[in-house]
Amino acid sequence: MCTYQTDHLTLSGSGKGAAGWFPLSAATVYFDHPVHAQAEHTLNVDFINPGLGPGARVAVELDPASARALAQAILTALDMASLPSTP
C-alpha cells in the first residue's frame, strides 16, 4: 500500500553514478510502487546532490524484507564500530 509518506534528510557521503563518484547531500525515502524492481511495493531511497543536477542521483528500490534486513545490518555495523576494543 502506498503511504505517500516521504522523508527528506540532509546527509554527508559519496555516491557513484554513471559519471563516477560525487558528493551526496540529501536523501529521500518513501514506500511506493517501484519503477524497476519486480515487486508490488518497495522502499525507495534516492541519494542525491541537488546542486549538481539530475545526474547526481543514486536510486534504490528494495522489497520490504530486503529493506528491513539492510536497516538491521546498518545498525549492527554501527553498533559494532562503536564498541570499545578489547586488548
N, C-alpha and C positions, 0 to 999 in steps of 0.2 A: 504494500500500500504506500502510495506517495504521501509524504508528510508535509511537503512544502516548507519544512524546517531547514533553513540554510544558515550555517555558521560561517562567519568570516573571521580569520585571525591573522594577526601580524606575526611573522616568524623570521628567522635568520637561518640561512643554509644555502645549499647549492643544488641545482638540478641539471640533468643532462637531457637536452632536447636534440632535435635534428641538426642544429648548427653547433652542437657542443655544449660545454658547461656554461652556466650562467647563474648569477646570484638570485636566490629566492627571497621574496619579501612578504609574501602573503599566501594563504591557503583558503579555499572554500570547501566546505564539507556538507554533503546533503545525501538523502536517501531518495532515489527516484528510479525511473526506467533508465537502463543503460543505453548508450549509443552503440556500443560494440560488443560488450560481454554477452554471453549466452545465458542470461538469467532474466527472470521477470522483473526483479528489482535489485538494485545494487547500492552499496555505499560508494559514493563518488567523491573523490578528492582531487581538486585542481590545485597544484602548486604553481604559483605564478610570480612574475615580476611585472606589474602593470606599466612601469616606467620604460620597459624595453619593448613593448608592443605585444601583439597577439602570438608571436612566435616563441615568447618566453613563457612557456606553459608545459607542464608535465601533468597529464591526467591519468588517474587510475579508477577502475570500476571493479569492485570486489563483491562477491556474493556475501551474504550476511555471515556465514560460518568463517569464511576467509578473513573478513574484516575483524571479527572478534578474535581470531587466532593471532592476527597481526598486532592488534591492540595489546593483547596479553604478552606477546613476545617483546614488544617495545617496552612495556612496563617492567618485565623481567630483566631485560638488558640494562635498563636504567637503574633498577634496584641493585643488581649485581655490581654495577660500576660504582655505586655509592657505598658499598660495604667496605669497612676498614680491612686492609690487607693484613694477613697473619704472617709472622716471621717463619 
